[in-house]
């Protein structure tokens, strides 16, 4: 499209054409749109019939200028311009036809031909015949500016040049001559021949130098000023102080950057350039193009005051020279001072600010700035992609100790990056990050299985798969009271086999694999051999030692050899027991179905448990319960009595003593022990009911059975809380009691 200055020149020329004599209708306004211009052009073409006077053709030549101006708008498509060109050719052809018809009517009569050539009709038609190609040349020039291919562009410039040349030789029509040379000046500029363009406009300026009121006088002067600015031949000097309109802003801009360009070689002119630039900025004529030019000449600008844009130039200068902390500070100063304008895209500058923060290792700042850019719904695709990726990379390279909030932000950034650009080369790294951070194993495996080039992640996918399975396996071991996680164990062994040699040799990974083998390996003895080898090698962490022992106990459990189990326990006890070992041994011993093994194991361990009172209590309980199960009542009584005396505040000590005392006919002691339990408990707990029913049973079998009625009365007051499993025993006991007035249940 033509610049505002181009359009002004054309408009001035249109006025000059209007000054020519006409007997036609007045001039119409410029059409509001290209389609409206085409409609008016067609109507104008239709109006030039053989019946209308020739003055109508001359008037049409003048009117057509405004119509052409209407189709040169930025919204006009190439198809609309092409259609307008065809209409222009039609206007020229119709004029040519009317002229030939007039000549044909004169025939061979020289007198009539001479009269025709000197008539107003001939003047009208010859003017129109020159005007329509002239307007067509402007259309051709416009088409050239819309054409991308170099050859095609040259073709249309040549077509425009032909039209303007034809007009420039209309010596008897000065307005058309000036218009033709004006067009040739623009053609030279379009060809990149600035020197030739300047020569043409200088010739025009000289031609009208004596007539300051000429319609083209100011327009040509302004065009020369612009061309000289582009050529870099601006003379540094006063920049003016009046109001700056759009046209003046364009000229000041061209002059300013011509002077900045000049200062690159001559080291002069930059102060005057900065003054011009400051006037443009203060007047509010800031757009994306101006900012791009400021950044292009940042080195020349950074030492001069052009308001907040000096900070921007300084930020870019610091950025390009690797001074990223300075760049961050200057970007911050720029945004603190600048008046944000709706017609300017600041997103790319924000992105550069975020990138500077990232390069300065201010990763949190970089991520926050990049994410703030993404709030713009109209963000261009290139900046959006860069900001999405930068937000992820900044989060991923954060050096500070991770917090719950930072991990959540990291995962959001990675998922946003993956969603927006799944095919980006770095998206696989983001998928790995999400898989490593999420607690959702299904999501983690989905991410890992979506990795497009796992080989580029140096085994990260395989390591993470094993880690996830190992995590779930370890959690299942802690949570599971019944079935072992054998399916996870099998998956984990497969994943372990896919690790690199280095990762398989990692002691922690080896321990996890051995734990998994302990559940599913068909040869538990082979697993025990592997455990022996690892423990013999030494250097295991406490966690690894715990894992090895857990695996050994599972293997021993699977082998079912009580002799091997007891021998191992004896060996461990002799080596010095630790609390974590006892925590693993206890559930295995307690769950053993052979009471003799339980007793033997308890005896082995109790001999070494003086320093572990909590575990000593638990294994004492195992021992006494085993004796009661084997009906070794006297031994159980003595052990239970000693246990109660040693732990007078432990409920299980009183319970076991009560059970053993009842079996050895120490009924009063049994009743007293049960009462100690029920007095310290309440009816909401099953132990209370167990104690009360045992007290009833003991008293009912004594020489004073009615003493049980007192206990029965206490039970009746809480009967609604009785566990259903104890109801049959309670009913049977009640039926044998000689209690009067008691509920019959």
Order of alpha helices (4+ residues) and beta strands (2+ residues): alpha-alpha-alpha-alpha-alpha-alpha-alpha-alpha-alpha-alpha-alpha-alpha-alpha-alpha-alpha-alpha-alpha-alpha-alpha-alpha-alpha-alpha-alpha-alpha-alpha-alpha-alpha-alpha-alpha-alpha-alpha-alpha-alpha-alpha-alpha-alpha-alpha-alpha
